């Protein structure tokens, strides 16, 4: 993987992360409108699934950023 591929992957994952976040916040607003309190929202299955998806995207983004930073550090060390 070269730097451009990694950056493209990070951009795609961030887009997915944002989409997941928007859907999760929409779900939260809908549940609150239905009269659920904060604990009820947290225990909702759909909300939990969206939160888990968002955490997964976060892990993947951090992993690619770590790889990118290591590549950049190695490149600077060579110069």
mmCIF file of the N, C-alpha and C atoms, coordinates in Angstrom:
data_MODEL
# 
_entry.id   MODEL 
# 
loop_
_atom_site.group_PDB 
_atom_site.id 
_atom_site.type_symbol 
_atom_site.label_atom_id 
_atom_site.label_alt_id 
_atom_site.label_comp_id 
_atom_site.label_asym_id 
_atom_site.label_entity_id 
_atom_site.label_seq_id 
_atom_site.pdbx_PDB_ins_code 
_atom_site.Cartn_x 
_atom_site.Cartn_y 
_atom_site.Cartn_z 
_atom_site.occupancy 
_atom_site.B_iso_or_equiv 
_atom_site.pdbx_formal_charge 
_atom_site.auth_seq_id 
_atom_site.auth_comp_id 
_atom_site.auth_asym_id 
_atom_site.auth_atom_id 
_atom_site.pdbx_PDB_model_num 
ATOM 1   N N  . UNK A 1 1  ? 0.840   -1.180 0.000  1.00 0.00 ? 1  UNK A N  1 
ATOM 2   C CA . UNK A 1 1  ? 0.000   0.000  0.000  1.00 0.00 ? 1  UNK A CA 1 
ATOM 3   C C  . UNK A 1 1  ? 0.887   1.246  0.000  1.00 0.00 ? 1  UNK A C  1 
ATOM 4   N N  . UNK A 1 2  ? 0.645   2.092  -0.943 1.00 0.00 ? 2  UNK A N  1 
ATOM 5   C CA . UNK A 1 2  ? 1.387   3.347  -0.936 1.00 0.00 ? 2  UNK A CA 1 
ATOM 6   C C  . UNK A 1 2  ? 0.564   4.419  -0.216 1.00 0.00 ? 2  UNK A C  1 
ATOM 7   N N  . UNK A 1 3  ? 1.159   5.584  -0.063 1.00 0.00 ? 3  UNK A N  1 
ATOM 8   C CA . UNK A 1 3  ? 0.532   6.645  0.723  1.00 0.00 ? 3  UNK A CA 1 
ATOM 9   C C  . UNK A 1 3  ? -0.808  7.091  0.141  1.00 0.00 ? 3  UNK A C  1 
ATOM 10  N N  . UNK A 1 4  ? -0.897  7.164  -1.183 1.00 0.00 ? 4  UNK A N  1 
ATOM 11  C CA . UNK A 1 4  ? -2.148  7.602  -1.805 1.00 0.00 ? 4  UNK A CA 1 
ATOM 12  C C  . UNK A 1 4  ? -3.278  6.611  -1.546 1.00 0.00 ? 4  UNK A C  1 
ATOM 13  N N  . UNK A 1 5  ? -2.957  5.308  -1.606 1.00 0.00 ? 5  UNK A N  1 
ATOM 14  C CA . UNK A 1 5  ? -3.971  4.287  -1.333 1.00 0.00 ? 5  UNK A CA 1 
ATOM 15  C C  . UNK A 1 5  ? -4.471  4.386  0.108  1.00 0.00 ? 5  UNK A C  1 
ATOM 16  N N  . UNK A 1 6  ? -3.532  4.596  1.016  1.00 0.00 ? 6  UNK A N  1 
ATOM 17  C CA . UNK A 1 6  ? -3.906  4.698  2.427  1.00 0.00 ? 6  UNK A CA 1 
ATOM 18  C C  . UNK A 1 6  ? -4.794  5.923  2.653  1.00 0.00 ? 6  UNK A C  1 
ATOM 19  N N  . UNK A 1 7  ? -4.410  7.051  2.063  1.00 0.00 ? 7  UNK A N  1 
ATOM 20  C CA . UNK A 1 7  ? -5.215  8.271  2.214  1.00 0.00 ? 7  UNK A CA 1 
ATOM 21  C C  . UNK A 1 7  ? -6.613  8.099  1.621  1.00 0.00 ? 7  UNK A C  1 
ATOM 22  N N  . UNK A 1 8  ? -6.700  7.406  0.487  1.00 0.00 ? 8  UNK A N  1 
ATOM 23  C CA . UNK A 1 8  ? -8.010  7.148  -0.122 1.00 0.00 ? 8  UNK A CA 1 
ATOM 24  C C  . UNK A 1 8  ? -8.844  6.241  0.779  1.00 0.00 ? 8  UNK A C  1 
ATOM 25  N N  . UNK A 1 9  ? -8.200  5.240  1.376  1.00 0.00 ? 9  UNK A N  1 
ATOM 26  C CA . UNK A 1 9  ? -8.900  4.350  2.294  1.00 0.00 ? 9  UNK A CA 1 
ATOM 27  C C  . UNK A 1 9  ? -9.413  5.086  3.518  1.00 0.00 ? 9  UNK A C  1 
ATOM 28  N N  . UNK A 1 10 ? -8.578  5.971  4.057  1.00 0.00 ? 10 UNK A N  1 
ATOM 29  C CA . UNK A 1 10 ? -8.986  6.758  5.220  1.00 0.00 ? 10 UNK A CA 1 
ATOM 30  C C  . UNK A 1 10 ? -10.173 7.650  4.863  1.00 0.00 ? 10 UNK A C  1 
ATOM 31  N N  . UNK A 1 11 ? -10.113 8.279  3.696  1.00 0.00 ? 11 UNK A N  1 
ATOM 32  C CA . UNK A 1 11 ? -11.215 9.154  3.275  1.00 0.00 ? 11 UNK A CA 1 
ATOM 33  C C  . UNK A 1 11 ? -12.516 8.363  3.130  1.00 0.00 ? 11 UNK A C  1 
ATOM 34  N N  . UNK A 1 12 ? -12.432 7.168  2.553  1.00 0.00 ? 12 UNK A N  1 
ATOM 35  C CA . UNK A 1 12 ? -13.629 6.340  2.389  1.00 0.00 ? 12 UNK A CA 1 
ATOM 36  C C  . UNK A 1 12 ? -14.189 5.916  3.747  1.00 0.00 ? 12 UNK A C  1 
ATOM 37  N N  . UNK A 1 13 ? -13.298 5.537  4.667  1.00 0.00 ? 13 UNK A N  1 
ATOM 38  C CA . UNK A 1 13 ? -13.749 5.129  5.993  1.00 0.00 ? 13 UNK A CA 1 
ATOM 39  C C  . UNK A 1 13 ? -14.362 6.306  6.753  1.00 0.00 ? 13 UNK A C  1 
ATOM 40  N N  . UNK A 1 14 ? -13.776 7.479  6.608  1.00 0.00 ? 14 UNK A N  1 
ATOM 41  C CA . UNK A 1 14 ? -14.336 8.656  7.284  1.00 0.00 ? 14 UNK A CA 1 
ATOM 42  C C  . UNK A 1 14 ? -15.730 8.972  6.752  1.00 0.00 ? 14 UNK A C  1 
ATOM 43  N N  . UNK A 1 15 ? -15.924 8.774  5.465  1.00 0.00 ? 15 UNK A N  1 
ATOM 44  C CA . UNK A 1 15 ? -17.246 8.984  4.881  1.00 0.00 ? 15 UNK A CA 1 
ATOM 45  C C  . UNK A 1 15 ? -18.246 8.002  5.490  1.00 0.00 ? 15 UNK A C  1 
ATOM 46  N N  . UNK A 1 16 ? -17.844 6.741  5.607  1.00 0.00 ? 16 UNK A N  1 
ATOM 47  C CA . UNK A 1 16 ? -18.700 5.742  6.238  1.00 0.00 ? 16 UNK A CA 1 
ATOM 48  C C  . UNK A 1 16 ? -18.961 6.061  7.700  1.00 0.00 ? 16 UNK A C  1 
ATOM 49  N N  . UNK A 1 17 ? -17.930 6.557  8.389  1.00 0.00 ? 17 UNK A N  1 
ATOM 50  C CA . UNK A 1 17 ? -18.064 6.926  9.795  1.00 0.00 ? 17 UNK A CA 1 
ATOM 51  C C  . UNK A 1 17 ? -19.089 8.044  9.952  1.00 0.00 ? 17 UNK A C  1 
ATOM 52  N N  . UNK A 1 18 ? -18.989 9.054  9.082  1.00 0.00 ? 18 UNK A N  1 
ATOM 53  C CA . UNK A 1 18 ? -19.928 10.184 9.138  1.00 0.00 ? 18 UNK A CA 1 
ATOM 54  C C  . UNK A 1 18 ? -21.362 9.725  8.865  1.00 0.00 ? 18 UNK A C  1 
ATOM 55  N N  . UNK A 1 19 ? -21.510 8.837  7.884  1.00 0.00 ? 19 UNK A N  1 
ATOM 56  C CA . UNK A 1 19 ? -22.837 8.315  7.551  1.00 0.00 ? 19 UNK A CA 1 
ATOM 57  C C  . UNK A 1 19 ? -23.414 7.556  8.741  1.00 0.00 ? 19 UNK A C  1 
ATOM 58  N N  . UNK A 1 20 ? -22.582 6.720  9.355  1.00 0.00 ? 20 UNK A N  1 
ATOM 59  C CA . UNK A 1 20 ? -23.016 5.957  10.516 1.00 0.00 ? 20 UNK A CA 1 
ATOM 60  C C  . UNK A 1 20 ? -23.394 6.887  11.668 1.00 0.00 ? 20 UNK A C  1 
ATOM 61  N N  . UNK A 1 21 ? -22.604 7.932  11.863 1.00 0.00 ? 21 UNK A N  1 
ATOM 62  C CA . UNK A 1 21 ? -22.884 8.903  12.925 1.00 0.00 ? 21 UNK A CA 1 
ATOM 63  C C  . UNK A 1 21 ? -24.201 9.620  12.669 1.00 0.00 ? 21 UNK A C  1 
ATOM 64  N N  . UNK A 1 22 ? -24.425 10.041 11.438 1.00 0.00 ? 22 UNK A N  1 
ATOM 65  C CA . UNK A 1 22 ? -25.673 10.729 11.106 1.00 0.00 ? 22 UNK A CA 1 
ATOM 66  C C  . UNK A 1 22 ? -26.880 9.831  11.351 1.00 0.00 ? 22 UNK A C  1 
ATOM 67  N N  . UNK A 1 23 ? -26.772 8.559  10.939 1.00 0.00 ? 23 UNK A N  1 
ATOM 68  C CA . UNK A 1 23 ? -27.888 7.632  11.148 1.00 0.00 ? 23 UNK A CA 1 
ATOM 69  C C  . UNK A 1 23 ? -28.116 7.385  12.635 1.00 0.00 ? 23 UNK A C  1 
ATOM 70  N N  . UNK A 1 24 ? -27.020 7.273  13.417 1.00 0.00 ? 24 UNK A N  1 
ATOM 71  C CA . UNK A 1 24 ? -27.140 7.042  14.857 1.00 0.00 ? 24 UNK A CA 1 
ATOM 72  C C  . UNK A 1 24 ? -27.804 8.236  15.546 1.00 0.00 ? 24 UNK A C  1 
ATOM 73  N N  . UNK A 1 25 ? -27.388 9.442  15.190 1.00 0.00 ? 25 UNK A N  1 
ATOM 74  C CA . UNK A 1 25 ? -27.980 10.630 15.803 1.00 0.00 ? 25 UNK A CA 1 
ATOM 75  C C  . UNK A 1 25 ? -29.445 10.804 15.396 1.00 0.00 ? 25 UNK A C  1 
ATOM 76  N N  . UNK A 1 26 ? -29.773 10.444 14.143 1.00 0.00 ? 26 UNK A N  1 
ATOM 77  C CA . UNK A 1 26 ? -31.167 10.491 13.706 1.00 0.00 ? 26 UNK A CA 1 
ATOM 78  C C  . UNK A 1 26 ? -31.998 9.503  14.522 1.00 0.00 ? 26 UNK A C  1 
ATOM 79  N N  . UNK A 1 27 ? -31.459 8.300  14.703 1.00 0.00 ? 27 UNK A N  1 
ATOM 80  C CA . UNK A 1 27 ? -32.146 7.273  15.489 1.00 0.00 ? 27 UNK A CA 1 
ATOM 81  C C  . UNK A 1 27 ? -32.356 7.769  16.923 1.00 0.00 ? 27 UNK A C  1 
ATOM 82  N N  . UNK A 1 28 ? -31.332 8.414  17.476 1.00 0.00 ? 28 UNK A N  1 
ATOM 83  C CA . UNK A 1 28 ? -31.423 8.938  18.840 1.00 0.00 ? 28 UNK A CA 1 
ATOM 84  C C  . UNK A 1 28 ? -32.521 9.998  18.950 1.00 0.00 ? 28 UNK A C  1 
ATOM 85  N N  . UNK A 1 29 ? -32.588 10.892 17.965 1.00 0.00 ? 29 UNK A N  1 
ATOM 86  C CA . UNK A 1 29 ? -33.632 11.924 17.974 1.00 0.00 ? 29 UNK A CA 1 
ATOM 87  C C  . UNK A 1 29 ? -35.022 11.299 17.865 1.00 0.00 ? 29 UNK A C  1 
ATOM 88  N N  . UNK A 1 30 ? -35.147 10.291 17.002 1.00 0.00 ? 30 UNK A N  1 
ATOM 89  C CA . UNK A 1 30 ? -36.443 9.626  16.831 1.00 0.00 ? 30 UNK A CA 1 
ATOM 90  C C  . UNK A 1 30 ? -36.879 8.941  18.124 1.00 0.00 ? 30 UNK A C  1 
ATOM 91  N N  . UNK A 1 31 ? -35.946 8.261  18.782 1.00 0.00 ? 31 UNK A N  1 
ATOM 92  C CA . UNK A 1 31 ? -36.285 7.575  20.027 1.00 0.00 ? 31 UNK A CA 1 
ATOM 93  C C  . UNK A 1 31 ? -36.649 8.578  21.120 1.00 0.00 ? 31 UNK A C  1 
ATOM 94  N N  . UNK A 1 32 ? -35.930 9.694  21.163 1.00 0.00 ? 32 UNK A N  1 
ATOM 95  C CA . UNK A 1 32 ? -36.246 10.733 22.150 1.00 0.00 ? 32 UNK A CA 1 
ATOM 96  C C  . UNK A 1 32 ? -37.628 11.319 21.865 1.00 0.00 ? 32 UNK A C  1 
ATOM 97  N N  . UNK A 1 33 ? -37.968 11.471 20.595 1.00 0.00 ? 33 UNK A N  1 
ATOM 98  C CA . UNK A 1 33 ? -39.283 11.997 20.224 1.00 0.00 ? 33 UNK A CA 1 
ATOM 99  C C  . UNK A 1 33 ? -40.393 11.023 20.623 1.00 0.00 ? 33 UNK A C  1 
ATOM 100 N N  . UNK A 1 34 ? -40.068 9.733  20.671 1.00 0.00 ? 34 UNK A N  1 
ATOM 101 C CA . UNK A 1 34 ? -41.043 8.729  21.087 1.00 0.00 ? 34 UNK A CA 1 
ATOM 102 C C  . UNK A 1 34 ? -41.203 8.693  22.606 1.00 0.00 ? 34 UNK A C  1 
ATOM 103 N N  . UNK A 1 35 ? -40.369 9.461  23.311 1.00 0.00 ? 35 UNK A N  1 
ATOM 104 C CA . UNK A 1 35 ? -40.495 9.544  24.760 1.00 0.00 ? 35 UNK A CA 1 
ATOM 105 C C  . UNK A 1 35 ? -39.513 8.692  25.533 1.00 0.00 ? 35 UNK A C  1 
ATOM 106 N N  . UNK A 1 36 ? -38.534 8.107  24.868 1.00 0.00 ? 36 UNK A N  1 
ATOM 107 C CA . UNK A 1 36 ? -37.551 7.296  25.587 1.00 0.00 ? 36 UNK A CA 1 
ATOM 108 C C  . UNK A 1 36 ? -36.531 8.208  26.262 1.00 0.00 ? 36 UNK A C  1 
ATOM 109 N N  . UNK A 1 37 ? -36.122 7.810  27.470 1.00 0.00 ? 37 UNK A N  1 
ATOM 110 C CA . UNK A 1 37 ? -35.084 8.576  28.152 1.00 0.00 ? 37 UNK A CA 1 
ATOM 111 C C  . UNK A 1 37 ? -33.711 8.119  27.653 1.00 0.00 ? 37 UNK A C  1 
ATOM 112 N N  . UNK A 1 38 ? -32.644 8.691  28.210 1.00 0.00 ? 38 UNK A N  1 
ATOM 113 C CA . UNK A 1 38 ? -31.289 8.398  27.740 1.00 0.00 ? 38 UNK A CA 1 
ATOM 114 C C  . UNK A 1 38 ? -30.952 6.914  27.890 1.00 0.00 ? 38 UNK A C  1 
ATOM 115 N N  . UNK A 1 39 ? -31.360 6.310  28.994 1.00 0.00 ? 39 UNK A N  1 
ATOM 116 C CA . UNK A 1 39 ? -31.084 4.890  29.202 1.00 0.00 ? 39 UNK A CA 1 
ATOM 117 C C  . UNK A 1 39 ? -31.853 4.040  28.192 1.00 0.00 ? 39 UNK A C  1 
ATOM 118 N N  . UNK A 1 40 ? -33.067 4.425  27.907 1.00 0.00 ? 40 UNK A N  1 
ATOM 119 C CA . UNK A 1 40 ? -33.866 3.702  26.921 1.00 0.00 ? 40 UNK A CA 1 
ATOM 120 C C  . UNK A 1 40 ? -33.272 3.785  25.535 1.00 0.00 ? 40 UNK A C  1 
ATOM 121 N N  . UNK A 1 41 ? -32.713 4.936  25.207 1.00 0.00 ? 41 UNK A N  1 
ATOM 122 C CA . UNK A 1 41 ? -32.059 5.109  23.905 1.00 0.00 ? 41 UNK A CA 1 
ATOM 123 C C  . UNK A 1 41 ? -30.835 4.207  23.826 1.00 0.00 ? 41 UNK A C  1 
ATOM 124 N N  . UNK A 1 42 ? -30.035 4.209  24.902 1.00 0.00 ? 42 UNK A N  1 
ATOM 125 C CA . UNK A 1 42 ? -28.804 3.401  24.895 1.00 0.00 ? 42 UNK A CA 1 
ATOM 126 C C  . UNK A 1 42 ? -29.094 1.908  24.779 1.00 0.00 ? 42 UNK A C  1 
ATOM 127 N N  . UNK A 1 43 ? -30.224 1.475  25.281 1.00 0.00 ? 43 UNK A N  1 
ATOM 128 C CA . UNK A 1 43 ? -30.552 0.051  25.248 1.00 0.00 ? 43 UNK A CA 1 
ATOM 129 C C  . UNK A 1 43 ? -31.313 -0.370 23.991 1.00 0.00 ? 43 UNK A C  1 
ATOM 130 N N  . UNK A 1 44 ? -31.596 0.555  23.118 1.00 0.00 ? 44 UNK A N  1 
ATOM 131 C CA . UNK A 1 44 ? -32.290 0.237  21.868 1.00 0.00 ? 44 UNK A CA 1 
ATOM 132 C C  . UNK A 1 44 ? -31.350 -0.542 20.947 1.00 0.00 ? 44 UNK A C  1 
ATOM 133 N N  . UNK A 1 45 ? -31.849 -1.596 20.330 1.00 0.00 ? 45 UNK A N  1 
ATOM 134 C CA . UNK A 1 45 ? -31.025 -2.461 19.488 1.00 0.00 ? 45 UNK A CA 1 
ATOM 135 C C  . UNK A 1 45 ? -30.435 -1.769 18.274 1.00 0.00 ? 45 UNK A C  1 
ATOM 136 N N  . UNK A 1 46 ? -31.242 -0.990 17.584 1.00 0.00 ? 46 UNK A N  1 
ATOM 137 C CA . UNK A 1 46 ? -30.764 -0.289 16.387 1.00 0.00 ? 46 UNK A CA 1 
ATOM 138 C C  . UNK A 1 46 ? -29.694 0.736  16.756 1.00 0.00 ? 46 UNK A C  1 
ATOM 139 N N  . UNK A 1 47 ? -29.916 1.464  17.835 1.00 0.00 ? 47 UNK A N  1 
ATOM 140 C CA . UNK A 1 47 ? -28.943 2.467  18.286 1.00 0.00 ? 47 UNK A CA 1 
ATOM 141 C C  . UNK A 1 47 ? -27.617 1.793  18.650 1.00 0.00 ? 47 UNK A C  1 
ATOM 142 N N  . UNK A 1 48 ? -27.707 0.657  19.354 1.00 0.00 ? 48 UNK A N  1 
ATOM 143 C CA . UNK A 1 48 ? -26.493 -0.084 19.729 1.00 0.00 ? 48 UNK A CA 1 
ATOM 144 C C  . UNK A 1 48 ? -25.734 -0.551 18.494 1.00 0.00 ? 48 UNK A C  1 
ATOM 145 N N  . UNK A 1 49 ? -26.467 -1.050 17.502 1.00 0.00 ? 49 UNK A N  1 
ATOM 146 C CA . UNK A 1 49 ? -25.825 -1.541 16.281 1.00 0.00 ? 49 UNK A CA 1 
ATOM 147 C C  . UNK A 1 49 ? -25.102 -0.411 15.559 1.00 0.00 ? 49 UNK A C  1 
ATOM 148 N N  . UNK A 1 50 ? -25.743 0.745  15.476 1.00 0.00 ? 50 UNK A N  1 
ATOM 149 C CA . UNK A 1 50 ? -25.118 1.884  14.803 1.00 0.00 ? 50 UNK A CA 1 
ATOM 150 C C  . UNK A 1 50 ? -23.894 2.380  15.569 1.00 0.00 ? 50 UNK A C  1 
ATOM 151 N N  . UNK A 1 51 ? -23.967 2.363  16.884 1.00 0.00 ? 51 UNK A N  1 
ATOM 152 C CA . UNK A 1 51 ? -22.825 2.791  17.697 1.00 0.00 ? 51 UNK A CA 1 
ATOM 153 C C  . UNK A 1 51 ? -21.654 1.822  17.525 1.00 0.00 ? 51 UNK A C  1 
ATOM 154 N N  . UNK A 1 52 ? -21.971 0.539  17.460 1.00 0.00 ? 52 UNK A N  1 
ATOM 155 C CA . UNK A 1 52 ? -20.936 -0.474 17.253 1.00 0.00 ? 52 UNK A CA 1 
ATOM 156 C C  . UNK A 1 52 ? -20.286 -0.300 15.879 1.00 0.00 ? 52 UNK A C  1 
ATOM 157 N N  . UNK A 1 53 ? -21.088 -0.029 14.868 1.00 0.00 ? 53 UNK A N  1 
ATOM 158 C CA . UNK A 1 53 ? -20.565 0.204  13.522 1.00 0.00 ? 53 UNK A CA 1 
ATOM 159 C C  . UNK A 1 53 ? -19.638 1.411  13.513 1.00 0.00 ? 53 UNK A C  1 
ATOM 160 N N  . UNK A 1 54 ? -20.036 2.460  14.207 1.00 0.00 ? 54 UNK A N  1 
ATOM 161 C CA . UNK A 1 54 ? -19.212 3.668  14.251 1.00 0.00 ? 54 UNK A CA 1 
ATOM 162 C C  . UNK A 1 54 ? -17.885 3.387  14.965 1.00 0.00 ? 54 UNK A C  1 
ATOM 163 N N  . UNK A 1 55 ? -17.915 2.627  16.044 1.00 0.00 ? 55 UNK A N  1 
ATOM 164 C CA . UNK A 1 55 ? -16.665 2.272  16.741 1.00 0.00 ? 55 UNK A CA 1 
ATOM 165 C C  . UNK A 1 55 ? -15.760 1.450  15.837 1.00 0.00 ? 55 UNK A C  1 
ATOM 166 N N  . UNK A 1 56 ? -16.351 0.567  15.040 1.00 0.00 ? 56 UNK A N  1 
ATOM 167 C CA . UNK A 1 56 ? -15.568 -0.256 14.119 1.00 0.00 ? 56 UNK A CA 1 
ATOM 168 C C  . UNK A 1 56 ? -14.864 0.618  13.079 1.00 0.00 ? 56 UNK A C  1 
ATOM 169 N N  . UNK A 1 57 ? -15.593 1.578  12.521 1.00 0.00 ? 57 UNK A N  1 
ATOM 170 C CA . UNK A 1 57 ? -14.976 2.512  11.572 1.00 0.00 ? 57 UNK A CA 1 
ATOM 171 C C  . UNK A 1 57 ? -13.818 3.260  12.234 1.00 0.00 ? 57 UNK A C  1 
ATOM 172 N N  . UNK A 1 58 ? -14.013 3.676  13.484 1.00 0.00 ? 58 UNK A N  1 
ATOM 173 C CA . UNK A 1 58 ? -12.975 4.408  14.207 1.00 0.00 ? 58 UNK A CA 1 
ATOM 174 C C  . UNK A 1 58 ? -11.711 3.568  14.328 1.00 0.00 ? 58 UNK A C  1 
ATOM 175 N N  . UNK A 1 59 ? -11.871 2.299  14.655 1.00 0.00 ? 59 UNK A N  1 
ATOM 176 C CA . UNK A 1 59 ? -10.713 1.412  14.782 1.00 0.00 ? 59 UNK A CA 1 
ATOM 177 C C  . UNK A 1 59 ? -9.985  1.264  13.456 1.00 0.00 ? 59 UNK A C  1 
ATOM 178 N N  . UNK A 1 60 ? -10.739 1.096  12.381 1.00 0.00 ? 60 UNK A N  1 
ATOM 179 C CA . UNK A 1 60 ? -10.115 0.940  11.069 1.00 0.00 ? 60 UNK A CA 1 
ATOM 180 C C  . UNK A 1 60 ? -9.381  2.210  10.642 1.00 0.00 ? 60 UNK A C  1 
ATOM 181 N N  . UNK A 1 61 ? -9.976  3.358  10.917 1.00 0.00 ? 61 UNK A N  1 
ATOM 182 C CA . UNK A 1 61 ? -9.335  4.633  10.572 1.00 0.00 ? 61 UNK A CA 1 
ATOM 183 C C  . UNK A 1 61 ? -8.036  4.783  11.353 1.00 0.00 ? 61 UNK A C  1 
ATOM 184 N N  . UNK A 1 62 ? -8.083  4.519  12.652 1.00 0.00 ? 62 UNK A N  1 
ATOM 185 C CA . UNK A 1 62 ? -6.867  4.640  13.470 1.00 0.00 ? 62 UNK A CA 1 
ATOM 186 C C  . UNK A 1 62 ? -5.784  3.692  12.988 1.00 0.00 ? 62 UNK A C  1 
ATOM 187 N N  . UNK A 1 63 ? -6.167  2.491  12.595 1.00 0.00 ? 63 UNK A N  1 
ATOM 188 C CA . UNK A 1 63 ? -5.193  1.516  12.104 1.00 0.00 ? 63 UNK A CA 1 
ATOM 189 C C  . UNK A 1 63 ? -4.500  2.035  10.846 1.00 0.00 ? 63 UNK A C  1 
ATOM 190 N N  . UNK A 1 64 ? -5.282  2.545  9.887  1.00 0.00 ? 64 UNK A N  1 
ATOM 191 C CA . UNK A 1 64 ? -4.681  3.069  8.661  1.00 0.00 ? 64 UNK A CA 1 
ATOM 192 C C  . UNK A 1 64 ? -3.828  4.308  8.939  1.00 0.00 ? 64 UNK A C  1 
ATOM 193 N N  . UNK A 1 65 ? -4.266  5.148  9.862  1.00 0.00 ? 65 UNK A N  1 
ATOM 194 C CA . UNK A 1 65 ? -3.468  6.331  10.201 1.00 0.00 ? 65 UNK A CA 1 
ATOM 195 C C  . UNK A 1 65 ? -2.142  5.924  10.836 1.00 0.00 ? 65 UNK A C  1 
ATOM 196 N N  . UNK A 1 66 ? -2.161  4.884  11.654 1.00 0.00 ? 66 UNK A N  1 
ATOM 197 C CA . UNK A 1 66 ? -0.931  4.383  12.269 1.00 0.00 ? 66 UNK A CA 1 
ATOM 198 C C  . UNK A 1 66 ? 0.028   3.868  11.204 1.00 0.00 ? 66 UNK A C  1 
ATOM 199 N N  . UNK A 1 67 ? -0.502  3.119  10.248 1.00 0.00 ? 67 UNK A N  1 
ATOM 200 C CA . UNK A 1 67 ? 0.326   2.606  9.152  1.00 0.00 ? 67 UNK A CA 1 
ATOM 201 C C  . UNK A 1 67 ? 0.918   3.763  8.360  1.00 0.00 ? 67 UNK A C  1 
ATOM 202 N N  . UNK A 1 68 ? 0.102   4.753  8.061  1.00 0.00 ? 68 UNK A N  1 
ATOM 203 C CA . UNK A 1 68 ? 0.562   5.919  7.299  1.00 0.00 ? 68 UNK A CA 1 
ATOM 204 C C  . UNK A 1 68 ? 1.661   6.665  8.052  1.00 0.00 ? 68 UNK A C  1 
ATOM 205 N N  . UNK A 1 69 ? 1.472   6.871  9.348  1.00 0.00 ? 69 UNK A N  1 
ATOM 206 C CA . UNK A 1 69 ? 2.475   7.583  10.138 1.00 0.00 ? 69 UNK A CA 1 
ATOM 207 C C  . UNK A 1 69 ? 3.785   6.805  10.213 1.00 0.00 ? 69 UNK A C  1 
ATOM 208 N N  . UNK A 1 70 ? 3.707   5.493  10.306 1.00 0.00 ? 70 UNK A N  1 
ATOM 209 C CA . UNK A 1 70 ? 4.934   4.679  10.320 1.00 0.00 ? 70 UNK A CA 1 
ATOM 210 C C  . UNK A 1 70 ? 5.667   4.789  8.995  1.00 0.00 ? 70 UNK A C  1 
ATOM 211 N N  . UNK A 1 71 ? 4.924   4.741  7.897  1.00 0.00 ? 71 UNK A N  1 
ATOM 212 C CA . UNK A 1 71 ? 5.548   4.881  6.577  1.00 0.00 ? 71 UNK A CA 1 
ATOM 213 C C  . UNK A 1 71 ? 6.232   6.236  6.451  1.00 0.00 ? 71 UNK A C  1 
ATOM 214 N N  . UNK A 1 72 ? 5.562   7.277  6.889  1.00 0.00 ? 72 UNK A N  1 
ATOM 215 C CA . UNK A 1 72 ? 6.139   8.621  6.803  1.00 0.00 ? 72 UNK A CA 1 
ATOM 216 C C  . UNK A 1 72 ? 7.378   8.745  7.688  1.00 0.00 ? 72 UNK A C  1 
ATOM 217 N N  . UNK A 1 73 ? 7.338   8.161  8.874  1.00 0.00 ? 73 UNK A N  1 
ATOM 218 C CA . UNK A 1 73 ? 8.485   8.227  9.779  1.00 0.00 ? 73 UNK A CA 1 
ATOM 219 C C  . UNK A 1 73 ? 9.682   7.480  9.186  1.00 0.00 ? 73 UNK A C  1 
ATOM 220 N N  . UNK A 1 74 ? 9.432   6.330  8.579  1.00 0.00 ? 74 UNK A N  1 
ATOM 221 C CA . UNK A 1 74 ? 10.523  5.576  7.937  1.00 0.00 ? 74 UNK A CA 1 
ATOM 222 C C  . UNK A 1 74 ? 11.106  6.360  6.780  1.00 0.00 ? 74 UNK A C  1 
ATOM 223 N N  . UNK A 1 75 ? 10.238  7.016  6.030  1.00 0.00 ? 75 UNK A N  1 
ATOM 224 C CA . UNK A 1 75 ? 10.699  7.802  4.883  1.00 0.00 ? 75 UNK A CA 1 
ATOM 225 C C  . UNK A 1 75 ? 11.564  8.976  5.351  1.00 0.00 ? 75 UNK A C  1 
ATOM 226 N N  . UNK A 1 76 ? 11.160  9.646  6.428  1.00 0.00 ? 76 UNK A N  1 
ATOM 227 C CA . UNK A 1 76 ? 11.938  10.761 6.957  1.00 0.00 ? 76 UNK A CA 1 
ATOM 228 C C  . UNK A 1 76 ? 13.266  10.283 7.522  1.00 0.00 ? 76 UNK A C  1 
ATOM 229 N N  . UNK A 1 77 ? 13.263  9.089  8.111  1.00 0.00 ? 77 UNK A N  1 
ATOM 230 C CA . UNK A 1 77 ? 14.480  8.545  8.703  1.00 0.00 ? 77 UNK A CA 1 
ATOM 231 C C  . UNK A 1 77 ? 15.525  8.264  7.625  1.00 0.00 ? 77 UNK A C  1 
ATOM 232 N N  . UNK A 1 78 ? 15.085  7.829  6.452  1.00 0.00 ? 78 UNK A N  1 
ATOM 233 C CA . UNK A 1 78 ? 15.997  7.526  5.346  1.00 0.00 ? 78 UNK A CA 1 
ATOM 234 C C  . UNK A 1 78 ? 16.669  8.783  4.815  1.00 0.00 ? 78 UNK A C  1 
ATOM 235 N N  . UNK A 1 79 ? 15.963  9.894  4.841  1.00 0.00 ? 79 UNK A N  1 
ATOM 236 C CA . UNK A 1 79 ? 16.508  11.142 4.280  1.00 0.00 ? 79 UNK A CA 1 
ATOM 237 C C  . UNK A 1 79 ? 17.534  11.779 5.147  1.00 0.00 ? 79 UNK A C  1 
# 
